[in-house]
Amino acid sequence: MSAPGFWGDQQTAQSVVQEVKALKGWIEPFDSITARVESARELEDMLAAEPDDEMSAELAREIDALGGEIDAYRLRSLLSGPDDFRDAQLEISAGAGGTEAQDWASMLMRMYTRWAERKGYTIDILDLSEGEEAGIKGAVLEIKGAYAYGFLKAEIGVHRLVRISPFDAQARRHTSFASIFVYPVVNEEINIEIRDEDIRMDVFRASGAGGQHVNKTSSAVRLTHIPTGIVVSSQQERSQHKNKGTAMKMLKNRLYNLEAEKLAKKKADLDATKSDVSFGSQIRSYVFQPYTMVNDHRTELKIPDVQRVMDGDIDPFIEAYLTQTGGAGSAAA
């Protein structure tokens, strides 16, 4: 694979515009917060000269709101990586363990979907492989929103579930694993050259829950990039042409990430981080029985309300991780 202009002088005008927008995304909130702080100070001076209960309550509300915005801005200040501002593709893979692991993978998919909805992000399902009995074998979600990749890179790794399995007739406690990996979404104008002869395309019938939604034709597409061995697939669209377009976009993202990894290896930390993304080296444990606790093993942050976390409230874990690493601790950053 060659990528002319990937990091060099051939950056397109559209890339420059996007970079300017990203910079404005820093400057404008800062100016807004600064102006509001000055207004609050002026209001405080007025109250010192002439006390007023209603204005005091208004000032208290503004101070609380400003505190939240300043904390959010501080967290964003940790997202200074070259790809942090991008949309994200989040890949979920069930570990060994059959139905129990596949159900856990679907629970994680719901958790990240809820998190994205809380953020006001949009979610597209690019690929979904359903389990035989329940859950999913894997899925790829595209999450669109400011700094989606910067936040979600904190989730890369293996996630461990401990619970009494609803699929076990003897009600025994099971441990299941699922892995998460996150890629930055590459803009179309980035020049990643993919030669036709380097791609093998296979078509197959899309799987589904059955009934009228089962595809009767071979519309699903699997692309294999022969030089790197990267394999991507898409089966969500009814049209083979649309599935091929989606798969090609996914392949470009994987190849982009591969280039980013090559540069990151110069810092000698990528290989160590990537090696941690393996089963048995979990970054977080979710315990449902005999007690309830979500424990992030990197930051030692513990939250006893498992349901709250599963409903998408994972920001405390993301913030703790970004704070600990200075925003740089990820496989692809």
C-alpha positions as CSV (number, residue, x, y, z in Angstrom):
1,M,0.0,0.0,0.0
2,S,1.2,3.4,-0.8
3,A,-0.2,6.6,0.6
4,P,1.0,9.6,-1.3
5,G,0.4,12.8,0.5
6,F,-0.7,11.0,3.6
7,W,1.4,13.2,6.0
8,G,3.1,15.5,3.6
9,D,2.6,18.6,1.5
10,Q,-0.3,17.2,-0.6
11,Q,-2.9,17.8,2.1
12,T,-6.0,18.9,0.4
13,A,-7.9,22.2,0.9
14,Q,-10.7,20.2,2.5
15,S,-8.3,18.9,5.1
16,V,-7.1,22.4,5.9
17,V,-10.7,23.6,6.3
18,Q,-11.3,20.7,8.7
19,E,-8.2,21.6,10.7
20,V,-9.4,25.2,10.9
21,K,-12.8,24.1,12.2
22,A,-11.0,22.0,14.8
23,L,-9.0,25.0,16.0
24,K,-12.2,27.1,16.1
25,G,-13.7,24.4,18.2
26,W,-11.0,25.2,20.8
27,I,-11.0,29.0,20.6
28,E,-14.8,29.7,20.5
29,P,-15.6,27.7,23.7
30,F,-12.6,29.3,25.5
31,D,-13.8,32.8,24.5
32,S,-17.4,31.9,25.6
33,I,-16.2,30.7,29.0
34,T,-14.0,33.7,29.5
35,A,-16.8,36.1,28.7
36,R,-19.2,34.3,31.1
37,V,-16.6,34.4,33.9
38,E,-16.2,38.1,33.4
39,S,-20.0,38.6,33.5
40,A,-20.2,36.5,36.7
41,R,-17.5,38.7,38.3
42,E,-19.4,41.8,37.4
43,L,-22.6,40.4,38.9
44,E,-20.7,39.4,42.0
45,D,-19.4,43.0,42.4
46,M,-23.0,44.3,41.9
47,L,-24.2,42.0,44.7
48,A,-21.4,43.1,47.0
49,A,-22.6,46.7,46.6
50,E,-26.4,45.9,46.6
51,P,-27.4,42.4,47.8
52,D,-30.3,40.7,46.0
53,D,-31.6,37.2,46.7
54,E,-32.8,36.5,43.1
55,M,-29.5,37.7,41.6
56,S,-27.6,35.7,44.1
57,A,-29.5,32.5,43.1
58,E,-28.8,33.4,39.4
59,L,-25.1,33.8,40.1
60,A,-25.0,30.4,42.0
61,R,-26.6,28.7,39.0
62,E,-24.2,30.3,36.6
63,I,-21.2,29.3,38.7
64,D,-22.4,25.7,38.8
65,A,-22.9,25.7,35.0
66,L,-19.5,27.2,34.4
67,G,-17.9,24.6,36.6
68,G,-19.3,21.9,34.4
69,E,-18.2,23.6,31.2
70,I,-14.7,24.2,32.6
71,D,-14.3,20.6,33.6
72,A,-15.5,19.5,30.1
73,Y,-13.1,21.9,28.5
74,R,-10.2,20.6,30.7
75,L,-11.0,17.1,29.6
76,R,-11.1,18.1,26.0
77,S,-7.6,19.7,26.5
78,L,-6.3,16.1,26.9
79,L,-7.5,15.3,23.4
80,S,-4.7,16.7,21.3
81,G,-3.7,13.7,19.2
82,P,-3.7,14.1,15.4
83,D,-6.9,12.0,15.1
84,D,-8.7,12.7,18.3
85,F,-11.2,15.1,16.7
86,R,-12.4,12.5,14.2
87,D,-15.4,10.3,14.2
88,A,-14.8,6.7,15.4
89,Q,-15.4,3.2,14.2
90,L,-15.8,0.9,17.2
91,E,-15.3,-2.8,16.7
92,I,-16.8,-5.3,19.2
93,S,-15.7,-9.0,19.2
94,A,-17.1,-11.7,21.4
95,G,-14.5,-13.9,23.1
96,A,-14.5,-17.6,23.6
97,G,-17.5,-18.9,25.5
98,G,-20.3,-19.3,23.0
99,T,-23.7,-17.8,23.8
100,E,-22.7,-16.2,27.1
101,A,-19.8,-14.3,25.4
102,Q,-22.0,-13.3,22.5
103,D,-24.7,-12.0,24.8
104,W,-22.0,-9.9,26.6
105,A,-20.8,-8.5,23.3
106,S,-24.4,-7.3,22.6
107,M,-24.6,-5.8,26.1
108,L,-21.5,-3.8,25.3
109,M,-22.9,-2.7,22.0
110,R,-26.0,-1.4,23.8
111,M,-23.7,0.4,26.4
112,Y,-21.8,2.2,23.7
113,T,-24.9,3.1,21.8
114,R,-26.4,4.6,24.9
115,W,-23.2,6.5,25.6
116,A,-23.2,7.9,22.1
117,E,-26.8,9.0,22.4
118,R,-26.0,10.8,25.7
119,K,-23.3,12.7,23.9
120,G,-25.7,13.6,21.0
121,Y,-23.6,11.6,18.6
122,T,-25.1,9.6,15.7
123,I,-24.6,5.9,15.4
124,D,-24.5,3.8,12.2
125,I,-24.2,0.0,12.3
126,L,-21.7,-0.9,9.5
127,D,-21.5,-4.6,10.2
128,L,-23.3,-7.0,12.5
129,S,-22.8,-10.8,12.9
130,E,-25.6,-12.3,15.1
131,G,-25.1,-15.2,17.4
132,E,-26.7,-18.6,16.8
133,E,-28.9,-18.4,20.0
134,A,-28.5,-14.9,21.4
135,G,-26.3,-11.9,21.3
136,I,-23.7,-11.1,18.6
137,K,-20.4,-12.5,17.5
138,G,-19.2,-9.1,16.5
139,A,-20.2,-5.7,15.2
140,V,-18.7,-2.5,13.8
141,L,-20.3,0.8,14.8
142,E,-19.5,4.2,13.2
143,I,-20.0,6.9,15.9
144,K,-20.1,10.4,14.5
145,G,-19.5,13.5,16.7
146,A,-16.8,15.9,17.8
147,Y,-13.9,14.0,19.4
148,A,-15.6,10.7,19.3
149,Y,-12.4,8.9,18.6
150,G,-10.5,10.8,21.2
151,F,-12.9,9.7,23.9
152,L,-13.5,6.1,22.7
153,K,-9.8,5.3,22.3
154,A,-9.9,5.0,26.1
155,E,-12.1,1.9,25.7
156,I,-9.6,-0.1,23.6
157,G,-9.0,-3.5,25.3
158,V,-10.7,-6.5,26.8
159,H,-13.8,-6.2,28.9
160,R,-14.7,-8.9,31.4
161,L,-18.1,-9.9,32.6
162,V,-18.8,-11.9,35.8
163,R,-22.4,-12.9,36.4
164,I,-24.8,-15.9,36.9
165,S,-25.5,-16.8,33.3
166,P,-29.2,-16.7,32.2
167,F,-28.2,-19.5,29.7
168,D,-27.1,-21.9,32.4
169,A,-29.8,-24.2,33.7
170,Q,-27.8,-24.7,36.9
171,A,-27.5,-21.0,37.6
172,R,-23.7,-21.1,37.8
173,R,-21.5,-18.0,37.7
174,H,-19.7,-17.5,34.4
175,T,-16.8,-15.2,33.3
176,S,-17.0,-13.9,29.7
177,F,-14.8,-11.7,27.6
178,A,-15.3,-9.3,24.7
179,S,-12.7,-7.1,23.0
180,I,-13.1,-3.5,21.9
181,F,-11.0,-1.8,19.3
182,V,-11.5,1.7,17.9
183,Y,-10.3,3.3,14.6
184,P,-10.4,6.9,13.6
185,V,-12.7,7.5,10.6
186,V,-10.7,8.7,7.7
187,N,-12.0,11.4,5.4
188,E,-12.5,10.5,1.8
189,E,-10.0,13.1,0.6
190,I,-7.1,11.4,2.4
191,N,-5.2,9.7,-0.4
192,I,-4.9,6.1,0.4
193,E,-4.1,4.2,-2.8
194,I,-5.7,0.8,-3.0
195,R,-5.0,-1.1,-6.2
196,D,-7.8,-3.3,-7.7
197,E,-5.3,-6.2,-8.0
198,D,-4.6,-6.0,-4.2
199,I,-8.3,-6.7,-3.3
200,R,-10.2,-10.0,-3.3
201,M,-13.9,-9.6,-3.0
202,D,-16.2,-12.4,-1.8
203,V,-20.0,-12.1,-1.8
204,F,-22.4,-14.1,0.5
205,R,-25.9,-14.0,1.8
206,A,-26.5,-11.6,4.6
207,S,-27.4,-13.3,7.9
208,G,-30.4,-12.1,10.0
209,A,-33.0,-13.0,12.5
210,G,-35.1,-14.7,9.9
211,G,-38.4,-14.0,8.3
212,Q,-38.8,-11.3,5.7
213,H,-35.5,-9.6,6.6
214,V,-33.3,-12.6,5.5
215,N,-31.6,-11.6,2.3
216,K,-32.3,-14.1,-0.6
217,T,-29.4,-12.8,-2.7
218,S,-25.7,-12.6,-2.2
219,S,-25.6,-8.9,-1.3
220,A,-23.2,-9.1,1.6
221,V,-19.6,-8.2,0.7
222,R,-16.3,-9.3,2.2
223,L,-13.1,-7.5,1.1
224,T,-9.6,-9.0,1.7
225,H,-6.6,-6.6,1.2
226,I,-4.0,-9.1,0.0
227,P,-0.8,-7.2,0.9
228,T,-1.8,-6.7,4.6
229,G,-4.3,-9.5,5.1
230,I,-6.9,-7.1,6.4
231,V,-10.4,-8.4,6.1
232,V,-13.6,-6.3,6.3
233,S,-17.2,-7.1,5.6
234,S,-20.6,-5.3,5.3
235,Q,-24.0,-6.9,5.1
236,Q,-26.4,-4.2,6.4
237,E,-27.5,-2.9,3.1
238,R,-29.7,-4.8,0.6
239,S,-27.6,-3.6,-2.3
240,Q,-24.3,-5.4,-3.0
241,H,-23.0,-2.1,-4.5
242,K,-23.7,-0.2,-1.3
243,N,-22.2,-2.9,0.9
244,K,-19.1,-2.8,-1.3
245,G,-18.9,1.0,-0.8
246,T,-19.2,0.6,3.0
247,A,-16.6,-2.2,3.1
248,M,-14.2,-0.1,1.0
249,K,-14.6,2.8,3.5
250,M,-13.9,0.4,6.4
251,L,-10.8,-0.9,4.6
252,K,-9.5,2.6,4.1
253,N,-9.9,3.3,7.8
254,R,-8.0,0.1,8.6
255,L,-5.2,1.0,6.3
256,Y,-5.1,4.5,7.7
257,N,-4.8,3.1,11.1
258,L,-2.0,0.8,9.9
259,E,-0.1,3.8,8.7
260,A,-0.7,5.6,12.0
261,E,0.6,2.6,13.9
262,K,3.8,2.6,11.9
263,L,4.5,6.1,13.0
264,A,3.6,5.3,16.6
265,K,6.1,2.5,16.7
266,K,8.8,5.1,16.6
267,K,7.8,6.0,20.1
268,A,8.2,2.4,21.1
269,D,4.8,2.2,22.9
270,L,2.4,0.9,20.3
271,D,3.5,-2.7,20.4
272,A,3.2,-2.8,24.2
273,T,-0.2,-1.3,24.1
274,K,-1.4,-3.5,21.3
275,S,-0.2,-6.6,23.1
276,D,-2.4,-5.8,26.0
277,V,-5.5,-6.1,23.7
278,S,-5.8,-9.8,24.2
279,F,-8.0,-12.1,26.1
280,G,-7.0,-12.6,29.7
281,S,-5.5,-9.0,30.0
282,Q,-8.8,-7.2,30.6
283,I,-8.9,-3.4,31.1
284,R,-12.2,-3.5,33.0
285,S,-14.3,-6.0,34.9
286,Y,-18.1,-5.8,35.2
287,V,-19.3,-7.9,38.2
288,F,-23.0,-8.6,38.5
289,Q,-22.8,-11.4,41.1
290,P,-22.1,-12.0,44.0
291,Y,-21.9,-8.2,44.4
292,T,-22.1,-5.3,41.8
293,M,-19.0,-3.4,40.8
294,V,-17.4,-2.1,37.6
295,N,-13.6,-1.9,38.2
296,D,-11.2,-0.3,35.7
297,H,-7.9,-2.1,36.3
298,R,-5.8,0.7,34.7
299,T,-7.0,3.6,36.9
300,E,-8.5,1.6,39.8
301,L,-11.7,3.6,39.5
302,K,-14.6,1.6,40.9
303,I,-18.3,2.2,40.4
304,P,-20.8,0.0,42.3
305,D,-23.8,0.9,40.1
306,V,-23.4,-1.6,37.3
307,Q,-26.7,-0.7,35.7
308,R,-25.8,3.0,35.5
309,V,-22.6,2.0,33.6
310,M,-24.4,-0.4,31.3
311,D,-26.9,2.4,30.5
312,G,-24.0,4.3,29.0
313,D,-22.5,6.3,31.8
314,I,-18.9,5.5,31.1
315,D,-17.6,9.1,31.1
316,P,-16.0,8.7,34.6
317,F,-13.8,5.8,33.3
318,I,-12.9,7.7,30.1
319,E,-12.0,10.9,32.1
320,A,-9.9,9.0,34.7
321,Y,-8.0,7.2,31.9
322,L,-7.3,10.3,29.8
323,T,-6.3,12.2,33.0
324,Q,-3.9,9.4,33.9
325,T,-2.3,9.1,30.5
326,G,-2.5,12.7,29.5
327,G,-4.7,11.7,26.6
328,A,-1.9,9.8,24.8
329,G,-2.5,6.3,26.1
330,S,-4.1,4.4,23.3
331,A,-3.3,1.9,20.6
332,A,-3.6,4.2,17.8
333,A,-2.8,7.7,19.2
